[in-house]
């Protein structure tokens, strides 16, 4: 879009208003456009370090994690970042930091943080319902 506007001879301020950018950005775009043409302004893939795990490894990790923590020798069936990191290293041979494990779980696997409900094992739902129906109204009324 910027290249078309440059071809039309529009001013930097006008282009900035039309595209919702700053005049400084438009000046930078114009320099690139003058040096490399419209191809120089095209979006490029994000640069940076490639992921440590390829897609096949991520799918293997997903399958292993879906088996549950107890299936991998942990006492409770609860995944923590440390436990997931250990399992990832066993399955793929790649050691990840806690931050990388978090990005793997939330980004590539699409999982979210889940906290277990804190309830006692001996909880009696029928007794709770009886108390709410009979005792609570009596207490609420007062003497």
Secondary structure, 3 states (H helix, E strand, C coil): CHHHHHHCCCCHHHHHHHHCCCHHHHHHHHHHHHHHCHHHHCCCCCCCCCCCCCHHHHHHHHHHHHCCCHHHCCCCCCCCHHHHHHHHHHHHCCCCCHHHHHHHHHHHCCCCCCCCCCCCCCCCHHHHHHHHHHHHHHHHHCC
